[in-house]
């Protein structure tokens, strides 16, 4: 196996390493329903990052989440996974940076909100606003072909 040298995309991910506090809203129709949490992102060498988050669900149950991100030079795409203690599915990502170099869009497919066994396409988006602030928001592709945001979190470096 050939050793991979870190590329610009790998270096982009390294800016996320550190300790963060966040507030999130998972119910656009309930703007006052805010969850608070913390996340620690660490490097695995120069090619990968792993983030571990802890929060409380709106029903009061504790929640733990993990995200793993890297860049696959052969695919020319960011790759990764997300999992949470509140569900049995592991989400797999592929994505890319926008032209500004500030917004990473990660695409996935998983169970639809309808609960009828169908799947939907999703986008999780990381927007770096500054070295101390970033956003993470999720969208689902509707039957009408439009993307609808259903979750938004604002992270502050601590």
Secondary structure as the mmCIF struct_conf table of DSSP 4:
data_model
#
loop_
_struct_conf.conf_type_id
_struct_conf.id
_struct_conf.beg_label_comp_id
_struct_conf.beg_label_asym_id
_struct_conf.beg_label_seq_id
_struct_conf.end_label_comp_id
_struct_conf.end_label_asym_id
_struct_conf.end_label_seq_id
HELX_LH_PP_P HELX_LH_PP_P1 UNK A 2 UNK A 6
HELX_RH_AL_P HELX_RH_AL_P1 UNK A 8 UNK A 14
TURN_TY1_P TURN_TY1_P1 UNK A 15 UNK A 16
STRN STRN1 UNK A 18 UNK A 25
BEND BEND1 UNK A 26 UNK A 26
TURN_TY1_P TURN_TY1_P2 UNK A 28 UNK A 29
TURN_TY1_P TURN_TY1_P3 UNK A 31 UNK A 32
STRN STRN2 UNK A 34 UNK A 44
TURN_TY1_P TURN_TY1_P4 UNK A 45 UNK A 47
STRN STRN3 UNK A 48 UNK A 56
TURN_TY1_P TURN_TY1_P5 UNK A 58 UNK A 59
BEND BEND2 UNK A 60 UNK A 60
STRN STRN4 UNK A 62 UNK A 72
TURN_TY1_P TURN_TY1_P6 UNK A 73 UNK A 76
STRN STRN5 UNK A 77 UNK A 84
TURN_TY1_P TURN_TY1_P7 UNK A 85 UNK A 86
BEND BEND3 UNK A 88 UNK A 88
HELX_LH_PP_P HELX_LH_PP_P2 UNK A 89 UNK A 90
STRN STRN6 UNK A 91 UNK A 97
TURN_TY1_P TURN_TY1_P8 UNK A 99 UNK A 100
BEND BEND4 UNK A 101 UNK A 102
STRN STRN7 UNK A 103 UNK A 111
TURN_TY1_P TURN_TY1_P9 UNK A 113 UNK A 114
BEND BEND5 UNK A 116 UNK A 117
STRN STRN8 UNK A 119 UNK A 130
TURN_TY1_P TURN_TY1_P10 UNK A 131 UNK A 132
STRN STRN9 UNK A 133 UNK A 141
TURN_TY1_P TURN_TY1_P11 UNK A 143 UNK A 144
BEND BEND6 UNK A 145 UNK A 145
STRN STRN10 UNK A 147 UNK A 157
#
